[in-house]
Amino acid sequence: MHSRLFQWQRLPVIRVFVLLIGLFYPAPPVQATTTSLPVEVIGALKQYGIPMNAVSLILKRVDQSQPVLSLNPSVARNPGSVIKLVTTLAALELLGPTHEWNTRYLIDGILDQGELKGNLIIQGGGDPYLVTEIFFQHLRTLRGRGILNISGDLIIDDSLFAPDQFDRGRFDDEPYRSYNVIPSAAMVNFSATRFSLTPNEKGLSVAAEPEASNLEILNRIRVTEKECLGDFAGWDYTIDQSAKGVQVSFRGNYSRVCGDLEFTRAFLSNLDYTYGVFRAGWEELGGGFEGSLLHGPVPEGAREFFEGGSKPLREVITGINKFSNNTMARQLLMTLGSEIYGKTGSPGNGILEIERWLQSAGVDMPMLILENGSGLSRICRVSANGLIHLLEKGWQSSYRPEFLSSLPIASIDGTMEKRLKKEKPAGRVRIKTGLLDHVRSMAGYVTSDEGNRYLVALLVNHPSVDYESGNKVQDALLRWILGH
């Protein structure tokens, strides 16, 4: 096999112990096998106390077989979000760029002169990008086709996906952070709420978007004229859950000097969020709804009423790669499992299908550990060699335009928007980056000033690595490549 499906329950005790040793002990020193690193890169590493054995790098031209630079190319390291390149390229090859997801709306009852005397069912299709704008368009279509009031309940069927775990706080004990939202076949808007804090003459307004019928805001923040010590200094919030939903209480002091603030959190479960946004949106459109939330499969005898479409895959992978959306990447992995196997999607099924594709496509990634396809993982692993082989496949792919256009462009958009501003490389640096505690990585394509086209993969794992130091090393290498 070209990669390993990492599931603890499938591994004997001795093998688990060996893997744990590999996860927590650094790799032995390995010397560069080709041209020495540029002095700018060496200088950046020394500045932050990052040793050579913590770095893996391969740089090679697309038209040459031998690398220009190579350092520790076969060492397995944590790539962070760079692993999204594996998930998105595999999905392009297996599903095609025009693949779409369908959200089905069914009725279990009688529609009589605008009154649905029975239940409305939402059967989730796993859409990674069912944002509120698209969801509300679906609701408008339901009304346009004759449903004005619903006297029954809302049934949500999310059985297409079966996530491995349901603890949002497992990764870093931050269960309300939107990047920790786990997959759901009936997810809306990534289950995330954007909060806006705006100082005004009367004090401070707090608004939530989208509104949810089961999310209540209690604003007790006082506005001061003191110095701004930071966006989140001086105030906080508490969460109270009940059968009716979630109450978010904001308390403390907020400096007017701080100005407006926006932040995103995921306070509701996936099902409760979809229900709450549905109810608020339906009532905003003038619809009546008297029921509550039910969770379960489509009832026998229910009739399909409307099928809502989605953005095509080529646009979905752009959202995943340019903005490093973890939830979308995990949804896509689950989709691979459900679409290819024709049964409930799971991370395991998705990983198995990616493994099969890598093997059939001749992409050599022997050190690969995917876990969830997003990179939000402590055990995810890949080597620089493996990433270069994947980039070569992306370059040779019939879907190269779609794949390359999904990558962040330095100084222009995505996670690279503010990088290399002085160089202004005009679309010549298309790079996916990764960031976790003690992890900074990048992989992608660079065209030099002389027109040479390069593949680059850089993985740095070390306690001294953070956003600043990692960017310093990456930018030094990218500038050197641009000049060659």
C-alpha positions in Angstrom: 0.0 0.0 0.0 1.1 3.6 -0.7 -0.3 4.9 2.6 -1.5 3.8 6.0 -5.0 4.0 7.4 -4.4 5.1 10.9 -7.0 3.6 13.3 -5.9 2.7 16.8 -8.3 -0.2 17.1 -6.8 -2.0 14.1 -3.2 -1.9 15.5 -1.6 -4.5 17.8 -0.2 -3.1 21.1 3.4 -3.4 20.0 2.8 -1.5 16.8 1.0 1.3 18.6 3.9 1.6 21.0 6.4 1.9 18.1 4.2 4.5 16.4 4.0 6.5 19.6 7.8 6.6 19.8 7.9 7.9 16.2 5.4 10.6 17.0 7.2 12.1 20.0 10.9 11.6 19.4 12.8 13.6 16.7 14.2 12.0 13.6 18.0 11.4 13.6 20.1 14.0 11.8 20.1 13.6 8.0 22.4 15.7 5.8 21.3 17.5 2.6 21.7 15.2 -0.4 22.0 17.9 -3.0 22.9 21.5 -3.2 23.3 23.2 0.2 20.5 25.3 1.5 20.4 29.0 0.5 22.2 31.2 3.1 19.0 33.1 3.6 17.2 30.0 4.7 20.0 28.9 6.9 20.1 32.3 8.5 16.3 32.2 9.2 16.7 28.8 10.8 19.6 29.9 13.0 17.8 33.1 14.0 15.0 31.1 15.6 17.0 28.1 16.8 15.6 25.6 14.4 18.0 22.7 13.7 18.5 21.1 10.3 17.1 17.8 11.5 13.8 19.4 12.1 13.4 20.4 8.5 12.5 18.4 5.4 12.7 20.1 2.0 12.6 19.2 -1.6 12.8 21.7 -4.5 12.8 20.5 -8.1 12.0 21.8 -11.5 9.0 20.3 -13.2 11.1 19.4 -16.2 13.9 17.7 -14.3 14.1 14.4 -12.4 16.7 15.4 -9.8 15.9 17.9 -7.1 17.7 21.3 -6.9 17.5 21.1 -3.1 16.9 18.2 -0.8 17.1 17.9 2.9 15.7 15.0 5.0 13.3 14.1 2.2 12.0 10.8 3.5 11.4 11.8 7.2 7.7 11.7 8.1 6.5 14.9 9.7 3.2 16.6 10.6 2.2 18.8 7.6 -0.8 20.5 9.2 -3.2 21.8 6.6 -0.9 21.0 3.7 -2.5 17.5 3.8 -5.6 19.1 2.3 -3.8 18.9 -1.0 -4.1 15.1 -0.8 -7.8 15.2 -0.1 -8.7 17.8 -2.7 -6.6 16.3 -5.6 -7.9 12.8 -4.9 -11.5 14.2 -4.9 -10.9 16.0 -8.2 -9.6 12.8 -9.8 -12.2 10.5 -8.4 -15.4 12.7 -8.6 -14.5 15.2 -11.3 -14.6 19.0 -11.1 -18.4 19.3 -11.8 -19.5 16.9 -9.0 -22.3 18.4 -6.9 -24.1 17.5 -3.7 -27.9 17.4 -3.3 -30.0 18.3 -0.3 -33.4 16.6 -0.5 -36.6 18.1 0.9 -39.4 15.7 1.4 -42.9 16.0 2.9 -44.6 13.5 5.2 -48.2 14.6 5.1 -50.7 16.5 2.9 -50.1 19.9 1.3 -53.5 21.7 1.3 -53.7 25.3 0.0 -50.3 26.3 1.3 -50.6 24.3 4.6 -48.3 21.3 5.1 -50.4 19.1 7.4 -47.5 16.9 8.4 -43.7 17.0 8.6 -41.0 18.6 6.4 -37.9 16.4 6.1 -34.4 17.6 5.3 -32.2 14.8 4.1 -28.6 15.9 4.1 -26.4 15.1 1.1 -23.1 16.1 2.8 -22.7 19.4 1.0 -19.5 21.0 2.3 -20.6 24.5 1.3 -24.3 24.7 2.2 -23.9 28.3 3.4 -26.9 30.4 4.6 -27.3 32.1 1.3 -27.8 28.8 -0.5 -29.9 27.3 2.3 -32.2 30.3 2.3 -32.6 30.0 -1.5 -33.7 26.5 -0.9 -36.3 27.8 1.6 -37.5 30.4 -0.8 -38.0 27.6 -3.4 -40.0 25.6 -0.9 -42.3 28.6 -0.5 -42.4 29.3 -4.2 -43.6 25.7 -4.8 -46.5 26.1 -2.4 -45.5 25.4 1.2 -46.4 28.5 3.3 -47.1 27.0 6.7 -45.9 23.8 8.4 -48.1 22.3 11.1 -45.9 19.3 11.8 -42.2 18.9 12.8 -38.9 19.3 11.0 -37.2 15.9 10.6 -33.5 16.1 9.9 -31.9 13.0 8.3 -28.1 13.1 8.5 -27.5 9.4 8.2 -25.4 9.7 5.0 -22.3 10.3 7.2 -21.0 8.5 10.3 -18.2 10.5 11.9 -15.7 8.6 14.0 -16.1 10.9 17.1 -18.4 13.6 18.3 -16.2 15.5 20.7 -15.4 18.9 19.3 -12.9 19.6 22.0 -10.8 16.6 21.5 -8.1 18.3 19.5 -7.3 21.3 21.7 -10.0 21.6 24.4 -11.6 24.5 22.4 -15.0 23.0 21.5 -16.6 26.3 20.4 -14.0 27.1 17.8 -15.4 26.8 14.3 -12.3 24.9 13.1 -13.2 22.0 15.4 -16.7 21.4 14.0 -17.0 17.8 13.0 -18.8 16.6 9.8 -22.5 16.2 9.3 -24.4 15.2 6.2 -27.0 17.9 7.1 -24.6 20.7 8.0 -25.5 24.3 7.3 -23.0 27.2 7.2 -20.3 25.0 8.9 -22.5 25.3 12.1 -20.8 28.6 12.8 -22.1 31.9 14.0 -20.4 35.2 13.3 -20.7 37.7 16.2 -20.2 41.4 15.6 -19.4 43.8 18.5 -20.0 47.5 17.5 -19.5 50.4 19.9 -22.2 53.2 19.5 -23.6 56.2 21.3 -25.7 54.0 23.6 -23.0 51.5 24.4 -22.2 48.3 22.5 -24.4 46.3 20.2 -23.9 42.6 19.8 -25.3 40.9 16.7 -25.2 37.3 15.5 -25.3 36.1 11.9 -27.1 34.0 10.8 -29.8 34.2 13.4 -30.9 31.0 15.0 -34.2 30.6 16.9 -32.4 28.5 19.6 -29.5 30.9 20.2 -30.1 33.8 22.6 -27.7 36.7 23.2 -27.5 38.4 26.6 -25.5 41.6 26.3 -24.1 43.1 29.6 -20.9 44.6 28.2 -20.1 48.1 29.4 -18.2 50.4 27.0 -15.2 52.4 28.4 -12.9 55.0 27.0 -9.8 53.3 28.3 -6.8 52.2 26.2 -7.5 49.2 24.0 -5.4 46.4 25.3 -6.5 43.9 22.7 -9.7 42.8 21.0 -10.6 40.2 23.7 -9.2 42.0 26.7 -11.6 43.1 29.5 -14.7 41.1 28.5 -15.7 37.5 28.2 -18.8 35.3 27.5 -20.4 32.3 29.2 -22.5 29.5 27.7 -25.7 28.2 29.3 -27.5 25.3 27.6 -31.1 24.3 28.1 -33.8 22.3 26.4 -34.7 25.5 24.5 -31.2 26.1 23.1 -28.1 28.1 24.1 -27.8 31.4 25.8 -24.6 33.3 25.3 -24.0 35.9 28.0 -21.5 38.7 27.2 -20.0 40.5 30.2 -17.2 42.8 31.1 -15.7 46.1 29.8 -15.0 46.9 26.1 -12.9 49.8 25.1 -14.4 52.0 22.5 -10.9 52.6 21.1 -10.9 48.9 20.0 -13.5 49.7 17.4 -15.6 47.0 15.7 -14.9 43.4 16.3 -16.0 40.2 14.5 -15.3 36.7 15.5 -16.8 33.3 14.8 -17.9 30.5 17.2 -19.8 27.3 17.0 -22.0 27.1 20.1 -24.8 24.8 18.8 -24.5 21.2 17.8 -24.8 20.5 14.0 -28.4 19.3 14.2 -29.5 22.1 16.6 -27.8 24.7 14.4 -29.5 23.5 11.2 -32.9 23.5 13.0 -32.4 26.9 14.6 -31.3 28.6 11.3 -34.1 26.9 9.4 -36.7 28.1 11.9 -35.4 31.7 12.0 -35.0 31.8 8.2 -38.5 30.3 7.6 -40.2 32.7 9.8 -38.2 35.6 8.3 -39.6 34.6 4.9 -43.1 34.8 6.4 -43.6 31.1 6.9 -45.4 29.5 9.8 -44.0 26.7 11.8 -45.6 25.1 14.8 -43.4 22.0 15.3 -40.1 21.0 16.8 -36.9 19.1 15.8 -36.9 15.4 15.2 -33.8 13.4 14.3 -34.0 10.3 12.2 -34.3 8.6 8.8 -36.8 9.7 6.2 -40.2 8.2 7.2 -41.6 5.5 5.0 -44.0 6.9 2.5 -42.5 10.4 2.5 -42.6 12.1 -0.9 -39.7 14.1 -2.4 -40.8 17.7 -2.9 -37.6 19.5 -3.9 -33.9 18.8 -4.4 -31.5 21.6 -3.8 -28.2 21.7 -5.6 -24.7 22.9 -4.5 -21.6 24.6 -5.7 -19.5 22.3 -8.0 -16.5 20.5 -6.6 -14.0 22.9 -8.3 -15.4 25.8 -6.3 -15.5 23.7 -3.1 -11.8 22.8 -3.2 -11.0 26.5 -3.8 -12.7 27.2 -0.5 -10.8 24.4 1.2 -7.4 25.2 -0.1 -7.4 29.0 -0.3 -8.9 29.5 3.1 -7.9 26.2 4.8 -11.4 25.3 5.8 -11.0 22.2 8.0 -14.8 21.4 8.2 -15.1 21.4 4.4 -12.1 19.2 4.0 -13.5 16.7 6.5 -16.9 16.8 4.7 -15.1 16.0 1.4 -13.3 13.0 2.9 -16.6 11.7 4.1 -18.1 12.3 0.6 -15.4 10.1 -0.9 -16.4 7.3 1.4 -20.1 7.6 0.6 -19.9 8.3 -3.1 -17.3 5.6 -4.0 -18.6 2.8 -1.7 -22.3 3.7 -2.0 -22.9 3.5 1.7 -22.5 5.5 4.9 -19.6 7.9 4.6 -16.9 7.7 7.2 -13.3 8.8 7.6 -12.1 5.2 7.2 -13.9 4.7 3.9 -12.7 8.0 2.6 -9.1 7.2 3.5 -9.3 3.7 2.0 -10.5 5.2 -1.3 -7.7 7.8 -1.3 -5.2 5.0 -0.7 -6.5 3.1 -3.6 -6.4 6.1 -5.9 -2.8 6.9 -4.8 -1.8 3.3 -5.7 -3.6 3.2 -9.0 -2.2 6.6 -10.0 1.3 5.7 -9.1 1.7 8.4 -6.5 4.3 7.2 -4.0 3.4 8.4 -0.4 4.6 5.5 1.8 4.7 7.7 5.0 1.2 9.0 4.7 -1.1 9.1 7.7 -4.3 11.1 6.9 -6.6 10.7 10.0 -9.3 13.1 8.9 -8.1 14.7 5.6 -7.9 18.2 7.0 -4.6 18.4 8.8 -6.2 19.3 12.1 -4.4 16.3 13.7 -1.5 15.5 16.0 -0.8 12.2 14.2 -1.1 13.2 10.6 2.2 12.5 8.8 3.7 12.8 5.3 7.2 13.2 3.9 8.5 15.9 1.6 9.1 13.1 -1.0 5.5 12.2 -0.8 4.3 15.7 -1.2 6.5 16.2 -4.3 5.1 13.1 -5.9 1.6 14.4 -5.2 2.5 17.8 -6.7 3.9 16.0 -9.8 0.6 14.2 -10.2 -1.3 17.5 -9.8 0.9 19.1 -12.5 0.3 16.2 -14.9 -3.4 15.9 -14.2 -6.1 16.7 -16.7 -7.6 18.8 -13.9 -4.4 20.8 -13.4 -6.1 24.2 -14.0 -8.8 23.4 -11.4 -6.2 22.2 -8.9 -3.7 25.0 -9.3 -6.5 27.7 -9.3 -7.6 26.3 -5.8 -4.3 27.2 -4.2 -3.6 30.5 -2.4 -1.7 33.0 -4.5 1.0 35.0 -2.8 0.2 38.7 -2.3 -3.2 38.2 -3.9 -5.6 35.9 -2.0 -6.4 33.2 0.6 -3.9 32.5 3.3 -1.1 33.9 1.2 -2.7 37.3 0.6 -0.4 39.2 2.9 2.8 37.3 2.0 5.6 38.5 -0.4 3.9 41.9 -0.9 7.1 43.6 -1.7 8.0 41.0 -4.4 4.5 41.1 -6.0 5.0 37.8 -7.8 1.9 38.3 -9.9 0.4 34.8 -9.6 3.8 33.0 -9.8 3.6 31.6 -6.2 0.7 29.2 -5.6 1.3 27.7 -2.2 -0.8 25.8 0.4 0.5 26.3 3.9 0.0 24.5 7.2 0.1 25.7 10.8 -0.2 23.9 14.2 1.7 24.2 17.4 5.3 23.5 16.6 4.4 22.9 12.9 4.8 25.1 9.9 4.7 23.7 6.4 4.1 24.6 2.7 3.8 22.9 -0.6 3.0 24.1 -4.1 4.2 25.6 -7.3 6.6 28.6 -8.0 7.6 30.2 -11.3 10.9 32.0 -11.1 11.8 35.3 -12.6 13.6 33.4 -15.4 10.4 31.4 -16.2 11.6 28.1 -14.5 8.7 26.2 -12.9 9.3 24.5 -9.6 7.7 22.1 -7.2 8.4 22.8 -3.5 7.6 21.0 -0.3 8.9 22.3 3.1 8.0 20.7 6.4 9.3 22.1 9.7 8.5 20.4 13.0 10.2 21.8 16.2 9.2 23.5 19.5 10.7 26.8 18.2 8.4 26.9 15.2 5.4 29.2 15.3 3.7 31.5 12.8 6.4 34.1 12.7 9.4 31.9 12.6 7.8 29.5 10.1 6.8 32.4 7.8 10.4 33.8 8.0 11.8 30.5 6.8 9.2 30.0 4.1 9.5 33.5 2.7 13.3 33.2 2.6 13.0 30.1 0.5 10.3 31.5 -1.8 12.3 34.6 -2.5 15.3 32.5 -3.4 13.3 30.4 -5.7 11.8 33.5 -7.4 15.3 34.7 -8.1 16.3 31.4 -9.8 
